[in-house]
Amino acid sequence: MAAKCVALGGTLNLVKGSFNDYRFGIGLTDVAAQIAGNQGALEIKSFTASAAPGTISMTGTLGVLERGIPVSLKITAHNAQPVVSKLLTANLDANLEIKGTFRERLDIVGSLQLNRTLIGIPNSLPPDVVVLDVHRRGEKTAAAPQRPLVIGLDIAVKAPNQILVKGRGLDAEMGGDLHVRVVVDTPTALTKEQEELLRRLALERGLEAVTADDIAEAANVSVRTFHNYFGSKEEALVAAWRSEFQVHVDALRGRPADEPILVSLELARVVTPARLLHAWRWAVIIIVVVAAVFTPSSDPFSMFALAIPLVAFYFISIGIGKLLGR
């Protein structure tokens, strides 16, 4: 019996389309697209949508019938405002590329500029809460997928002083540049000694100065062996710090339940008193934002009545950590 070969053909034209997700405030109008079938793949010849006052466009291919479902997409946005809600309104420019296979690994590379972002603090918490996936001892858990999807991010985010946080008596303006480099679900093939050398190398020289050759030399392996396990130096660094994070988690689990959280973090060596003291300005800002969210009323007096004791507790915990750490 001859095997049947399924192939895609023809062209699909879409005009005057729209997409709205009222829950998250996502809205696209005047959607126009031309999609052609090419054997086992869909070729997106053009895709444009209005995200007033700007636009979003996309081109590329999606191998829906090919092995691994290969993806190659290019997404651009100019003065687009795709999200408008009480919690988040964002106007942005974007230039992103998505490549890889949908069943194995996707890499998202490019730049993102936040022209104006408004973050609103709600007057009350939502009526529903997130349900956590709790596993009890003795229960059988579902087996994890043998080959989880790996997602690599390499995105440069630029945000001029147009990130506004408002609500509950708070009115703040922020901005800055951020380069996001992270790989999710990347396996590690490093020993504990190699991981420690890799973390020390990154801290001493800085992430930008460390190369794959340096990492291979520190791990006492060849460069070819290194690339057999890791696609980039960022993947190896994420794997090294992931195990360090697990060590701190285990140390925290061994601390008494009635111990103050900051003291537990210090004694588990997750943070140090010196590091907490160095970051006190950020801590005060975060405490004020949390107090603005959780105070029952919107007047600033209630907010500061909650924030001032928390700030005092922050500095007291630093002192306790120094005394117990001696």
N, C-alpha and C positions, 0 to 999 in steps of 0.2 A: 504494500500500500504506500503510495507516495505521500510524503509529509506535506501538510498544508502550511503555507507561509503567509502570515498575516502582515499586511503592509497598509500604511496610511497614504491617502492621496486626496487631491482636491484642495480647495481654498475656502476659508470661512471669513466673511467680512462682517464686522460688527460696527454699527453706527448708533449714536444717540443712546448709549447705554449708561447705566448708573449703578452705583454700589453704596449702600448705607448700612452702617452698623451703629444703631442708636445707643447701644449699651456702652460702647467705647468712644463714641463721638467721631467715628471715621466716616468720611463722606467723599465720594468721587462722582463727578458728573461729566457729561459729554464724552463718554468713553467710546473711543474708536480704535478698532484693531483689525489687522489682517493676519490670519494664521493659516499656514499651508502645511499639508501633510507630505512628508518626505521619507518614504520607507517606514522605518520604525520610530521616527521622531516627528515632533511638531515644531515647525519653524515659525517663530514669532517675527514676522517681517516688520511689523509696526504695532505699537500700542501707545496710545496717548489718552490722558485723562485730565480733566480740569479739577484742581484742588485750589479753589479760589483763595487768593488772587493769582496763583501760579499754576504750573502744569507738572505732570509726571509722565515720563515716557520710558519705554522698555523695548528691547530687542534681544534676540537670542534663540536658543534651541532647547527643547526638552524631550529627551529620548524615552517616551513613555513605554515603548515596546522593546527597548534595547536593554542589554544586560546591565544591571546596576542602576538604571535610569539616569544616564548622564545629563548634567545640567550645565548650561553656559548662558548666563543672562547678564545684561548690562542695564542698569537702572539709573536714570538721571532725573533730577527734580530741580526746578528753578522757581524760587519764591513761592513754593508750594505750602499749603496749610491743610494737610490731610486729616489732622486731628483737632477737633473743636469740642470741648466739653468744659464742665465746671471745674474738673480736676486738672485738666491739661489742655492747653492750646499751644500748638507749635507751628511756627513758620520756618521753613528750612530750605537749603540747597543741598543736593546730594549727588554724588558720582560713585556708584557702587558696582562691583562685578561679583557675580556668584558663579563659581565653577566647582566641578567635582561630580560625584555620583550621589544620588539621593539615598541610596542604601548603604553607603560606606562613609564618605567624607565630603563635606561642602566647605569651601573656603570663601569667605566674604571679605573683599578687599576694597578700599577706596577712601573717600573723604566725606565728611558730613559737617555742614555749617548750620548752626542754630541761629537764625537771624533774630528771632524773638520767641521766647518761650514763657508762658504764664502758667505757674503752678498754683492752684488754689487749694487752701487748707479747708476741708469741709467743716461745717458747723457741728456735725455729729457723726458718729461712727456708723457704718452701714449696718442694716438690720441682720444681714447674714454674715457668717464667718467662714473662713476657709477650713475645710475638713482635712485634717492631717491623716496621712496613711500610717496608722499605728500597727506595729507588729508585736505581738505578745510572745513571751517565751514558750517554746514548745509548739507553736503554730508553724505550719508549713507555708513558706512564702513562695510566690511565683518566681520561677527561674528567670534570671536576667537574660536579655538577648545575647546570643553568642557574639554577634558583631554589631555593637551599638554604633549609631551614627556619630561620627566625629565632626565637630563644627569648629573651624578655625576662623578667628576674627583678627583682622589687621586694619583698623579704621582710625583715621585721624579726625578727631572732633574739634571743631573750632566754635567757640561761643563768646562773642563780644558781650559787653556788660548789658545783656538784654534778657537774662534769665531772672524773671520776677517771681517772688514767692509772696503771696498775699493771703490774708484771712486770719481770723481770731486775734486781731490787734497787731499782727505781724506784717511788715512791709519791708522786704529785703530785695536787693539787687545783686546778682552774682555774674561771673563770667570767667573765661579762661580757655586754655587749650588742653586737650587730653588725647593721648594715643593709646587706643585699646588694642592690646595684643594678647590673645588668650586662645587656648585650645581645650575643648571639652571632650572628656572620655578618651584621653590618649593613654595607652598602656605604658608602663614604665619597665625598663630593663636595666636599672641601675641598682648597685648595691648601696647599703647605708653609708659606707665610707665614700663612695663616688658621689652620692647625693650631697653629703656634707661638703666635699671639695667643690662641688658645683655651686652650692649656695654661697660659700665663702668667696669663690671666684667672682660671682656676680656682685656681691656686696663690696668687694675691694676695688674692682675695675669699673663697675657700672654696667648695666644691661647693654647699652649701645656699643661699648668697647669690647665686649666678649664675643668671640666668633665660634663657629662650629669646630674649627681646628683646635682652639683653646680648650673647649669642652672635651673633645676626644683625647687630647693629651692629658688632661687632668684625670679622666676616667681610665687612662691607660689602655685605650682601644684605638683601632685605626679609624680614619674618617669614614671609610666605606662602611665599617661595622656600625658606626654611629648613625649614619643615614639609613641603615637597614631597619632601625628601630624608631627613629625620629625624623620627621620631615624638615624640621628647622630647630634652631637653638631655643626658640620660645617653647616648643613642645617639651624639650628636655628640662627646661627650667620649671615649667608647670608641674611636671612629674616629680621633680625633686622637692618642690615646696608642698606638694600634696601630701607626701609622707610625713613631712615636718608638721603639717597641720593636724594629721591624725595623732601624732604624739601629744600635741597640746590638748586635743579633745580627750584622749585617754587620761591625761593628768587632771583635767577638769572634772571628769567623772569620779575621780578619787577624792575630791574635796568634799567637806561636810556640806549638807544641804542647807543648813542655817547660816552659812558663812556669807558675808557680803560679797556681791558679785565681783566688784573691782578688786577686793582682797584676793579672791580665788584666782582671778586672772593674773594677778601679780605673782602669787605663790606658785602657780602652774607655769610661770615664765612665758605666758602668752604676751604680756606687756611688762614693762619695767616702770618703776616709779619715775625715773628720769624721762622716759618716753611720754608718760602721761603728763608730767609737768611741762614738757616741751609743747604738747598739743593742747594746752588748756584753753586757748582761744577757740579752737574748733569745738572743744567739748562744751563751752558755754553757749555757742551758737546752736548746737544740736539740742542741748537741754532746753533752750528757749523755744525752739520749734516744737519739741515734744510737749512742752507745757502748754503751748498755744493750741495744740490738737486735743489734749485730754482735759483741759479745764472745762467745767460745766457751762460757764458763761463766756461771753466775748470781751468782757472788760479787761484792761491790762492789769488791774490790781490782782485779780484772781490768778492770772498767768504768772505774775512775779511771786505771788504767795506760794506757788508750787515750784517755780524755777529756783528761787534763792536757797531753799533747803537742799535741793539736788546739787547745786553748785558747791555748797558747803560740804555735803557728803563726798563729793568728788575729791576735794582737797584733803579731807580727813582720811580717805582711803589711801591717798598717796603717802601720807604720814605713817599710817599703819603698815603699809607695804615696806617702807624703809626700815621701820623698827623690827618687823618680823624677818626681813631679809638679811639682817646682820648676822 
